[in-house]
Amino acid sequence: MKFAVPLAEGMLCSHFGHCQQFAIVHTEDGCIMSTEFRTPPPHEPGVLPRWLDELGVKVVIAGGMGRRAQDLFLQKGITVVTGATAAAPEALIRAYLQGTLQTGANLCDH
């Protein structure tokens, strides 16, 4: 399964659409197999959900994400987790896989 985590300076970016890059993390049988860092295309409505879907992402972990983006991901069958706090992408994904990921309010609920 592939995960996407929006990053700023190597840590989770609090606003999904304004990140510098994405960590694309491939997991298998609950273990992290590889991580690649990708620069996203220019931010426009609908572009990031389409791009991440084309990369094969199945779960996005974010601090904050607008409702429209969440709906576009859901239409593509991609799970969205919001309210995660700043941490390294691998730590967030390990916590998600272990069922211990702590989340709060969507940091960009609009």
Secondary structure, 3 states (H helix, E strand, C coil): CEEEEEEECCEECCCHHHCCEEEEEEEECCEEEEEEEECCCCCCCCHHHHHHHHCCEEEEECCCCCHHHHHHHHHCCCEEECCECCCCHHHHHHHHHHCCCCECCCCCCC
